[in-house]
Amino acid sequence: MKINIGEFLTRRSNLTPAREGLVFEDIRRTYKDLNDRANRLANAMEDMGVGHGDRVSILAFNEPEYYDMYFYLFGFPALGVIGYLLSVVLGLWLVITILRTRKY
């Protein structure tokens, strides 16, 4: 059975809503929290006009908010958003090169 990350998150949220899905230093988020945040972000991005065929990149440190974006980018395939994960450890020049070489 194949499911995407969004289906996984929704199922976890329904099955074990109070179970911790993310722990980072003193921040603890349940699967329900993660699912709710991903859905709010998806709605906000849609309200801003981000949709099918648009490219969205994440360039961030590994902070809890990074996972909100991750679940948004890869958890809602019906939105048709093309997601790119970038890392701050790549360095500015390499990040620019990666973004320039993506086919639009």
N, CA, C and O atoms as a GROMACS GRO file, in nm:
protein
  416
    1MET      N    1   0.084  -0.118   0.000
    1MET     CA    2   0.000   0.000   0.000
    1MET      C    3   0.088   0.124   0.000
    1MET      O    4   0.174   0.141   0.087
    2LYS      N    5   0.067   0.210  -0.097
    2LYS     CA    6   0.147   0.331  -0.108
    2LYS      C    7   0.066   0.451  -0.060
    2LYS      O    8  -0.050   0.469  -0.097
    3ILE      N    9   0.130   0.530   0.024
    3ILE     CA   10   0.068   0.655   0.069
    3ILE      C   11   0.175   0.764   0.063
    3ILE      O   12   0.295   0.735   0.073
    4ASN      N   13   0.132   0.888   0.048
    4ASN     CA   14   0.229   0.997   0.052
    4ASN      C   15   0.239   1.051   0.194
    4ASN      O   16   0.166   1.008   0.284
    5ILE      N   17   0.330   1.144   0.213
    5ILE     CA   18   0.356   1.195   0.348
    5ILE      C   19   0.232   1.265   0.407
    5ILE      O   20   0.211   1.263   0.528
    6GLY      N   21   0.152   1.327   0.321
    6GLY     CA   22   0.031   1.393   0.370
    6GLY      C   23  -0.072   1.293   0.421
    6GLY      O   24  -0.134   1.315   0.524
    7GLU      N   25  -0.088   1.183   0.347
    7GLU     CA   26  -0.180   1.078   0.392
    7GLU      C   27  -0.131   1.017   0.522
    7GLU      O   28  -0.209   0.988   0.613
    8PHE      N   29   0.001   0.997   0.530
    8PHE     CA   30   0.059   0.943   0.654
    8PHE      C   31   0.026   1.035   0.771
    8PHE      O   32  -0.018   0.989   0.876
    9LEU      N   33   0.049   1.165   0.752
    9LEU     CA   34   0.026   1.260   0.859
    9LEU      C   35  -0.121   1.264   0.898
    9LEU      O   36  -0.153   1.269   1.017
   10THR      N   37  -0.210   1.263   0.801
   10THR     CA   38  -0.354   1.263   0.830
   10THR      C   39  -0.394   1.136   0.906
   10THR      O   40  -0.469   1.143   1.003
   11ARG      N   41  -0.344   1.024   0.861
   11ARG     CA   42  -0.377   0.897   0.930
   11ARG      C   43  -0.323   0.896   1.073
   11ARG      O   44  -0.394   0.857   1.166
   12ARG      N   45  -0.199   0.939   1.090
   12ARG     CA   46  -0.142   0.945   1.226
   12ARG      C   47  -0.222   1.039   1.313
   12ARG      O   48  -0.248   1.011   1.430
   13SER      N   49  -0.263   1.151   1.256
   13SER     CA   50  -0.341   1.249   1.330
   13SER      C   51  -0.475   1.191   1.374
   13SER      O   52  -0.524   1.220   1.483
   14ASN      N   53  -0.535   1.108   1.290
   14ASN     CA   54  -0.663   1.046   1.324
   14ASN      C   55  -0.647   0.930   1.421
   14ASN      O   56  -0.729   0.912   1.511
   15LEU      N   57  -0.541   0.852   1.404
   15LEU     CA   58  -0.521   0.734   1.488
   15LEU      C   59  -0.464   0.767   1.625
   15LEU      O   60  -0.510   0.714   1.727
   16THR      N   61  -0.365   0.854   1.628
   16THR     CA   62  -0.297   0.887   1.755
   16THR      C   63  -0.274   1.039   1.763
   16THR      O   64  -0.160   1.085   1.758
   17PRO      N   65  -0.381   1.115   1.774
   17PRO     CA   66  -0.368   1.261   1.770
   17PRO      C   67  -0.281   1.320   1.881
   17PRO      O   68  -0.218   1.424   1.861
   18ALA      N   69  -0.277   1.255   1.996
   18ALA     CA   70  -0.201   1.310   2.108
   18ALA      C   71  -0.056   1.262   2.113
   18ALA      O   72   0.022   1.311   2.194
   19ARG      N   73  -0.019   1.168   2.029
   19ARG     CA   74   0.118   1.117   2.029
   19ARG      C   75   0.211   1.222   1.968
   19ARG      O   76   0.178   1.288   1.870
   20GLU      N   77   0.328   1.235   2.029
   20GLU     CA   78   0.425   1.332   1.980
   20GLU      C   79   0.482   1.287   1.846
   20GLU      O   80   0.526   1.174   1.830
   21GLY      N   81   0.479   1.378   1.751
   21GLY     CA   82   0.534   1.351   1.619
   21GLY      C   83   0.661   1.430   1.593
   21GLY      O   84   0.735   1.399   1.500
   22LEU      N   85   0.686   1.532   1.675
   22LEU     CA   86   0.805   1.615   1.660
   22LEU      C   87   0.850   1.663   1.797
   22LEU      O   88   0.772   1.718   1.874
   23VAL      N   89   0.975   1.641   1.826
   23VAL     CA   90   1.035   1.691   1.949
   23VAL      C   91   1.162   1.764   1.910
   23VAL      O   92   1.251   1.706   1.847
   24PHE      N   93   1.171   1.890   1.947
   24PHE     CA   94   1.289   1.972   1.917
   24PHE      C   95   1.315   2.062   2.035
   24PHE      O   96   1.237   2.154   2.063
   25GLU      N   97   1.424   2.036   2.105
   25GLU     CA   98   1.457   2.109   2.226
   25GLU      C   99   1.335   2.110   2.319
   25GLU      O  100   1.291   2.003   2.361
   26ASP      N  101   1.280   2.226   2.351
   26ASP     CA  102   1.165   2.228   2.441
   26ASP      C  103   1.031   2.232   2.367
   26ASP      O  104   0.926   2.247   2.430
   27ILE      N  105   1.033   2.219   2.235
   27ILE     CA  106   0.911   2.220   2.155
   27ILE      C  107   0.865   2.077   2.131
   27ILE      O  108   0.942   1.992   2.087
   28ARG      N  109   0.739   2.053   2.160
   28ARG     CA  110   0.679   1.922   2.136
   28ARG      C  111   0.549   1.942   2.059
   28ARG      O  112   0.463   2.019   2.100
   29ARG      N  113   0.538   1.871   1.947
   29ARG     CA  114   0.416   1.881   1.866
   29ARG      C  115   0.359   1.743   1.843
   29ARG      O  116   0.430   1.649   1.807
   30THR      N  117   0.230   1.733   1.864
   30THR     CA  118   0.161   1.607   1.840
   30THR      C  119   0.134   1.592   1.691
   30THR      O  120   0.149   1.686   1.614
   31TYR      N  121   0.092   1.471   1.652
   31TYR     CA  122   0.056   1.450   1.512
   31TYR      C  123  -0.061   1.539   1.472
   31TYR      O  124  -0.067   1.586   1.359
   32LYS      N  125  -0.153   1.561   1.564
   32LYS     CA  126  -0.265   1.651   1.534
   32LYS      C  127  -0.214   1.793   1.511
   32LYS      O  128  -0.257   1.860   1.417
   33ASP      N  129  -0.122   1.838   1.597
   33ASP     CA  130  -0.064   1.972   1.579
   33ASP      C  131   0.004   1.984   1.442
   33ASP      O  132  -0.017   2.082   1.371
   34LEU      N  133   0.085   1.884   1.406
   34LEU     CA  134   0.156   1.887   1.279
   34LEU      C  135   0.059   1.890   1.161
   34LEU      O  136   0.078   1.965   1.066
   35ASN      N  137  -0.044   1.808   1.169
   35ASN     CA  138  -0.144   1.804   1.061
   35ASN      C  139  -0.218   1.936   1.051
   35ASN      O  140  -0.239   1.988   0.941
   36ASP      N  141  -0.259   1.991   1.164
   36ASP     CA  142  -0.330   2.119   1.164
   36ASP      C  143  -0.242   2.230   1.105
   36ASP      O  144  -0.290   2.311   1.025
   37ARG      N  145  -0.116   2.233   1.144
   37ARG     CA  146  -0.024   2.336   1.095
   37ARG      C  147  -0.003   2.323   0.944
   37ARG      O  148  -0.002   2.423   0.872
   38ALA      N  149   0.014   2.200   0.896
   38ALA     CA  150   0.034   2.178   0.753
   38ALA      C  151  -0.090   2.222   0.674
   38ALA      O  152  -0.077   2.282   0.567
   39ASN      N  153  -0.207   2.194   0.726
   39ASN     CA  154  -0.331   2.234   0.659
   39ASN      C  155  -0.348   2.386   0.659
   39ASN      O  156  -0.392   2.443   0.560
   40ARG      N  157  -0.314   2.450   0.770
   40ARG     CA  158  -0.323   2.597   0.776
   40ARG      C  159  -0.226   2.660   0.675
   40ARG      O  160  -0.260   2.756   0.606
   41LEU      N  161  -0.105   2.605   0.668
   41LEU     CA  162  -0.007   2.656   0.573
   41LEU      C  163  -0.055   2.636   0.429
   41LEU      O  164  -0.042   2.725   0.346
   42ALA      N  165  -0.110   2.518   0.400
   42ALA     CA  166  -0.161   2.492   0.265
   42ALA      C  167  -0.272   2.591   0.229
   42ALA      O  168  -0.275   2.643   0.118
   43ASN      N  169  -0.362   2.618   0.323
   43ASN     CA  170  -0.469   2.714   0.298
   43ASN      C  171  -0.415   2.856   0.279
   43ASN      O  172  -0.462   2.929   0.192
   44ALA      N  173  -0.316   2.894   0.360
   44ALA     CA  174  -0.257   3.028   0.348
   44ALA      C  175  -0.185   3.044   0.214
   44ALA      O  176  -0.196   3.148   0.150
   45MET      N  177  -0.111   2.940   0.173
   45MET     CA  178  -0.040   2.948   0.045
   45MET      C  179  -0.140   2.956  -0.071
   45MET      O  180  -0.120   3.031  -0.166
   46GLU      N  181  -0.246   2.879  -0.061
   46GLU     CA  182  -0.349   2.884  -0.164
   46GLU      C  183  -0.414   3.022  -0.169
   46GLU      O  184  -0.440   3.074  -0.277
   47ASP      N  185  -0.442   3.081  -0.052
   47ASP     CA  186  -0.499   3.216  -0.046
   47ASP      C  187  -0.408   3.320  -0.108
   47ASP      O  188  -0.455   3.421  -0.160
   48MET      N  189  -0.276   3.296  -0.103
   48MET     CA  190  -0.179   3.388  -0.164
   48MET      C  191  -0.162   3.363  -0.313
   48MET      O  192  -0.086   3.432  -0.380
   49GLY      N  193  -0.233   3.262  -0.365
   49GLY     CA  194  -0.227   3.236  -0.507
   49GLY      C  195  -0.127   3.130  -0.550
   49GLY      O  196  -0.106   3.109  -0.669
   50VAL      N  197  -0.064   3.063  -0.455
   50VAL     CA  198   0.031   2.957  -0.489
   50VAL      C  199  -0.050   2.834  -0.524
   50VAL      O  200  -0.137   2.792  -0.449
   51GLY      N  201  -0.020   2.776  -0.641
   51GLY     CA  202  -0.099   2.662  -0.684
   51GLY      C  203  -0.028   2.577  -0.786
   51GLY      O  204   0.094   2.573  -0.793
   52HIS      N  205  -0.107   2.509  -0.865
   52HIS     CA  206  -0.058   2.409  -0.960
   52HIS      C  207   0.055   2.463  -1.048
   52HIS      O  208   0.042   2.567  -1.113
   53GLY      N  209   0.167   2.390  -1.048
   53GLY     CA  210   0.281   2.426  -1.131
   53GLY      C  211   0.376   2.527  -1.070
   53GLY      O  212   0.485   2.548  -1.122
   54ASP      N  213   0.336   2.590  -0.960
   54ASP     CA  214   0.426   2.685  -0.894
   54ASP      C  215   0.537   2.610  -0.821
   54ASP      O  216   0.518   2.499  -0.772
   55ARG      N  217   0.653   2.673  -0.816
   55ARG     CA  218   0.768   2.614  -0.748
   55ARG      C  219   0.790   2.685  -0.616
   55ARG      O  220   0.791   2.808  -0.607
   56VAL      N  221   0.806   2.604  -0.512
   56VAL     CA  222   0.828   2.657  -0.378
   56VAL      C  223   0.952   2.589  -0.322
   56VAL      O  224   0.963   2.466  -0.326
   57SER      N  225   1.044   2.669  -0.269
   57SER     CA  226   1.165   2.614  -0.210
   57SER      C  227   1.168   2.642  -0.061
   57SER      O  228   1.114   2.741  -0.013
   58ILE      N  229   1.233   2.552   0.009
   58ILE     CA  230   1.260   2.572   0.151
   58ILE      C  231   1.410   2.591   0.164
   58ILE      O  232   1.487   2.505   0.122
   59LEU      N  233   1.451   2.701   0.222
   59LEU     CA  234   1.590   2.724   0.257
   59LEU      C  235   1.590   2.765   0.403
   59LEU      O  236   1.560   2.880   0.436
   60ALA      N  237   1.623   2.673   0.488
   60ALA     CA  238   1.611   2.700   0.631
   60ALA      C  239   1.702   2.609   0.712
   60ALA      O  240   1.754   2.509   0.662
   61PHE      N  241   1.720   2.647   0.834
   61PHE     CA  242   1.787   2.559   0.929
   61PHE      C  243   1.688   2.451   0.970
   61PHE      O  244   1.569   2.462   0.943
   62ASN      N  245   1.735   2.348   1.033
   62ASN     CA  246   1.647   2.241   1.080
   62ASN      C  247   1.575   2.285   1.207
   62ASN      O  248   1.611   2.246   1.318
   63GLU      N  249   1.476   2.366   1.188
   63GLU     CA  250   1.390   2.415   1.295
   63GLU      C  251   1.253   2.350   1.278
   63GLU      O  252   1.224   2.296   1.171
   64PRO      N  253   1.169   2.354   1.379
   64PRO     CA  254   1.036   2.292   1.368
   64PRO      C  255   0.954   2.344   1.250
   64PRO      O  256   0.878   2.268   1.190
   65GLU      N  257   0.969   2.470   1.216
   65GLU     CA  258   0.892   2.527   1.105
   65GLU      C  259   0.932   2.465   0.971
   65GLU      O  260   0.853   2.465   0.876
   66TYR      N  261   1.052   2.414   0.962
   66TYR     CA  262   1.097   2.346   0.841
   66TYR      C  263   1.004   2.229   0.810
   66TYR      O  264   0.972   2.205   0.693
   67TYR      N  265   0.961   2.158   0.912
   67TYR     CA  266   0.875   2.043   0.891
   67TYR      C  267   0.734   2.083   0.851
   67TYR      O  268   0.667   2.008   0.780
   68ASP      N  269   0.688   2.199   0.894
   68ASP     CA  270   0.560   2.250   0.845
   68ASP      C  271   0.566   2.266   0.693
   68ASP      O  272   0.475   2.224   0.621
   69MET      N  273   0.674   2.326   0.646
   69MET     CA  274   0.691   2.344   0.501
   69MET      C  275   0.709   2.210   0.431
   69MET      O  276   0.657   2.191   0.321
   70TYR      N  277   0.782   2.119   0.492
   70TYR     CA  278   0.804   1.988   0.431
   70TYR      C  279   0.669   1.917   0.410
   70TYR      O  280   0.641   1.866   0.301
   71PHE      N  281   0.588   1.915   0.514
   71PHE     CA  282   0.458   1.848   0.501
   71PHE      C  283   0.369   1.920   0.399
   71PHE      O  284   0.292   1.855   0.329
   72TYR      N  285   0.380   2.052   0.391
   72TYR     CA  286   0.304   2.126   0.290
   72TYR      C  287   0.349   2.088   0.149
   72TYR      O  288   0.267   2.056   0.063
   73LEU      N  289   0.481   2.093   0.126
   73LEU     CA  290   0.533   2.067  -0.009
   73LEU      C  291   0.506   1.927  -0.058
   73LEU      O  292   0.472   1.907  -0.175
   74PHE      N  293   0.521   1.830   0.030
   74PHE     CA  294   0.513   1.692  -0.014
   74PHE      C  295   0.390   1.618   0.036
   74PHE      O  296   0.371   1.501   0.006
   75GLY      N  297   0.307   1.685   0.110
   75GLY     CA  298   0.189   1.622   0.164
   75GLY      C  299   0.059   1.653   0.093
   75GLY      O  300  -0.044   1.592   0.123
   76PHE      N  301   0.063   1.747   0.000
   76PHE     CA  302  -0.059   1.786  -0.069
   76PHE      C  303  -0.036   1.782  -0.220
   76PHE      O  304  -0.036   1.887  -0.285
   77PRO      N  305  -0.017   1.664  -0.276
   77PRO     CA  306   0.012   1.656  -0.420
   77PRO      C  307  -0.100   1.710  -0.508
   77PRO      O  308  -0.075   1.752  -0.621
   78ALA      N  309  -0.222   1.710  -0.458
   78ALA     CA  310  -0.334   1.761  -0.538
   78ALA      C  311  -0.320   1.910  -0.567
   78ALA      O  312  -0.376   1.961  -0.664
   79LEU      N  313  -0.244   1.981  -0.483
   79LEU     CA  314  -0.223   2.124  -0.507
   79LEU      C  315  -0.133   2.147  -0.628
   79LEU      O  316  -0.135   2.255  -0.687
   80GLY      N  317  -0.054   2.046  -0.663
   80GLY     CA  318   0.032   2.058  -0.781
   80GLY      C  319   0.152   2.146  -0.763
   80GLY      O  320   0.212   2.190  -0.862
   81VAL      N  321   0.191   2.175  -0.641
   81VAL     CA  322   0.308   2.258  -0.613
   81VAL      C  323   0.434   2.173  -0.630
   81VAL      O  324   0.439   2.059  -0.586
   82ILE      N  325   0.534   2.231  -0.693
   82ILE     CA  326   0.662   2.162  -0.710
   82ILE      C  327   0.755   2.211  -0.601
   82ILE      O  328   0.786   2.330  -0.594
   83GLY      N  329   0.800   2.120  -0.517
   83GLY     CA  330   0.880   2.159  -0.401
   83GLY      C  331   1.026   2.126  -0.416
   83GLY      O  332   1.064   2.025  -0.475
   84TYR      N  333   1.110   2.214  -0.361
   84TYR     CA  334   1.253   2.194  -0.356
   84TYR      C  335   1.301   2.211  -0.213
   84TYR      O  336   1.267   2.309  -0.147
   85LEU      N  337   1.378   2.116  -0.166
   85LEU     CA  338   1.439   2.127  -0.036
   85LEU      C  339   1.583   2.172  -0.055
   85LEU      O  340   1.660   2.109  -0.128
   86LEU      N  341   1.619   2.280   0.010
   86LEU     CA  342   1.756   2.330   0.005
   86LEU      C  343   1.808   2.335   0.148
   86LEU      O  344   1.731   2.341   0.244
   87SER      N  345   1.938   2.334   0.161
   87SER     CA  346   1.998   2.335   0.294
   87SER      C  347   2.091   2.454   0.306
   87SER      O  348   2.161   2.490   0.211
   88VAL      N  349   2.092   2.515   0.423
   88VAL     CA  350   2.181   2.629   0.446
   88VAL      C  351   2.327   2.586   0.442
   88VAL      O  352   2.415   2.670   0.423
   89VAL      N  353   2.355   2.458   0.461
   89VAL     CA  354   2.494   2.412   0.459
   89VAL      C  355   2.550   2.406   0.316
   89VAL      O  356   2.670   2.388   0.298
   90LEU      N  357   2.465   2.420   0.215
   90LEU     CA  358   2.511   2.416   0.077
   90LEU      C  359   2.592   2.539   0.039
   90LEU      O  360   2.678   2.532  -0.049
   91GLY      N  361   2.567   2.648   0.104
   91GLY     CA  362   2.635   2.773   0.069
   91GLY      C  363   2.556   2.849  -0.034
   91GLY      O  364   2.484   2.791  -0.116
   92LEU      N  365   2.569   2.979  -0.030
   92LEU     CA  366   2.491   3.068  -0.116
   92LEU      C  367   2.511   3.040  -0.264
   92LEU      O  368   2.414   3.031  -0.339
   93TRP      N  369   2.635   3.025  -0.308
   93TRP     CA  370   2.662   3.006  -0.450
   93TRP      C  371   2.596   2.879  -0.502
   93TRP      O  372   2.537   2.880  -0.610
   94LEU      N  373   2.604   2.770  -0.427
   94LEU     CA  374   2.545   2.644  -0.471
   94LEU      C  375   2.392   2.652  -0.472
   94LEU      O  376   2.328   2.598  -0.562
   95VAL      N  377   2.333   2.717  -0.375
   95VAL     CA  378   2.188   2.735  -0.371
   95VAL      C  379   2.142   2.814  -0.494
   95VAL      O  380   2.043   2.777  -0.558
   96ILE      N  381   2.212   2.922  -0.526
   96ILE     CA  382   2.177   3.001  -0.645
   96ILE      C  383   2.189   2.916  -0.771
   96ILE      O  384   2.103   2.923  -0.858
   97THR      N  385   2.294   2.838  -0.780
   97THR     CA  386   2.314   2.750  -0.897
   97THR      C  387   2.200   2.650  -0.910
   97THR      O  388   2.149   2.627  -1.020
   98ILE      N  389   2.161   2.590  -0.799
   98ILE     CA  390   2.051   2.493  -0.801
   98ILE      C  391   1.922   2.559  -0.849
   98ILE      O  392   1.852   2.504  -0.934
   99LEU      N  393   1.892   2.675  -0.795
   99LEU     CA  394   1.769   2.744  -0.833
   99LEU      C  395   1.772   2.788  -0.979
   99LEU      O  396   1.669   2.784  -1.047
  100ARG      N  397   1.886   2.829  -1.028
  100ARG     CA  398   1.896   2.874  -1.168
  100ARG      C  399   1.883   2.758  -1.267
  100ARG      O  400   1.836   2.777  -1.379
  101THR      N  401   1.923   2.639  -1.226
  101THR     CA  402   1.922   2.526  -1.320
  101THR      C  403   1.791   2.449  -1.320
  101THR      O  404   1.776   2.355  -1.398
  102ARG      N  405   1.698   2.484  -1.236
  102ARG     CA  406   1.567   2.419  -1.235
  102ARG      C  407   1.491   2.461  -1.358
  102ARG      O  408   1.492   2.579  -1.395
  103LYS      N  409   1.426   2.366  -1.423
  103LYS     CA  410   1.348   2.397  -1.544
  103LYS      C  411   1.214   2.455  -1.503
  103LYS      O  412   1.139   2.395  -1.426
  104TYR      N  413   1.185   2.571  -1.553
  104TYR     CA  414   1.059   2.635  -1.523
  104TYR      C  415   0.971   2.624  -1.643
  104TYR      O  416   0.857   2.672  -1.641
   0.00000   0.00000   0.00000
